[in-house]
Amino acid sequence: MDELANSVQEFERAAIKPANQVYVLQLYIAGSSPRSQKAVVNVQKICKQFSKDTCELQVIDIFQQPLLAKAEQIFAVPTLIKKFPNPKRLFIGDLADTEAIVESLDS
């Protein structure tokens, strides 16, 4: 019964989702460290998996814009935030598991 309810919920979410949904992602990094560079490359791979013009990526260096990091309460970098569509999601680390992140962005 739970599997049926989950399937119905997934179907309803897919049916409601606009065809050209735009994802707004913010990637917080710390300078040009190897870990930050790897995160940027991985997020670019994630964005390439979406249709053209459906992924807006903002890369924010916490050394250059510390107030933005403070406003978002960033406590570890790299951190990827899905700002839109709701619900907001946070991913911390080098973001190497791109497939899992893409799946999580849709939920």
C-alpha positions in Angstrom: 0.0 0.0 0.0 2.8 2.4 0.8 4.5 1.7 -2.5 1.2 2.6 -4.3 0.9 5.9 -2.3 4.5 6.8 -3.1 4.0 6.1 -6.8 0.9 8.3 -6.8 2.7 11.1 -5.1 5.6 10.9 -7.6 3.2 10.9 -10.5 1.4 14.0 -9.1 4.6 15.8 -8.6 5.7 15.0 -12.2 2.4 16.1 -13.6 2.4 19.4 -11.8 6.1 20.2 -12.6 6.4 22.8 -15.4 8.1 21.6 -18.6 10.9 24.2 -18.5 11.5 24.5 -14.8 14.5 26.7 -14.0 16.8 25.6 -11.2 18.6 28.3 -9.3 21.8 26.9 -7.6 24.3 28.6 -5.5 27.7 27.0 -5.0 29.8 28.4 -2.0 33.5 27.8 -2.4 36.7 28.9 -0.6 39.0 30.5 -3.1 40.7 28.3 -5.7 41.5 25.3 -3.6 41.6 21.9 -5.3 38.4 20.9 -3.4 36.6 24.1 -4.6 37.7 23.6 -8.2 36.5 20.0 -8.1 33.1 21.1 -6.8 32.8 23.7 -9.6 33.5 21.0 -12.2 31.0 18.6 -10.6 28.2 21.2 -10.5 28.9 22.2 -14.1 28.3 18.5 -14.9 25.1 18.6 -13.0 23.9 21.6 -14.9 24.7 20.0 -18.2 22.2 17.2 -17.4 19.4 19.7 -17.6 17.9 21.2 -20.7 19.5 24.4 -22.0 18.7 27.5 -20.0 17.0 25.6 -17.1 19.9 25.7 -14.7 21.2 29.0 -13.3 24.4 28.6 -11.3 25.9 31.2 -9.1 29.4 30.5 -7.7 30.2 32.5 -4.6 33.6 32.6 -3.0 33.3 33.1 0.7 36.6 34.9 0.9 35.3 37.6 -1.6 31.7 37.7 -0.3 31.7 36.7 3.3 28.4 38.4 4.1 26.5 36.2 1.6 27.9 33.1 3.3 27.0 34.5 6.7 23.4 35.3 5.5 23.0 31.7 4.3 24.7 30.3 7.4 27.3 28.5 5.5 29.5 26.5 7.9 31.3 24.2 5.5 32.5 24.6 1.9 32.0 23.6 -0.8 28.2 23.8 -0.2 25.6 23.7 -3.0 22.2 25.2 -2.3 19.2 24.7 -4.5 17.4 28.0 -4.0 14.6 27.4 -6.5 12.3 25.6 -6.9 11.2 24.8 -3.4 12.0 22.9 -1.2 15.5 24.4 -0.5 18.2 21.7 -0.5 21.8 21.8 0.7 24.7 19.5 -0.4 28.0 19.7 1.3 31.3 18.3 -0.1 33.0 18.0 -3.4 29.6 17.0 -5.0 31.2 14.0 -6.8 28.0 11.9 -6.7 26.4 14.0 -9.4 23.6 11.4 -10.2 22.4 11.4 -6.6 22.4 15.2 -6.5 20.4 15.4 -9.7 17.8 13.0 -8.3 17.6 15.0 -5.1 17.1 18.3 -7.0 13.8 17.0 -8.3 12.4 16.0 -5.0 
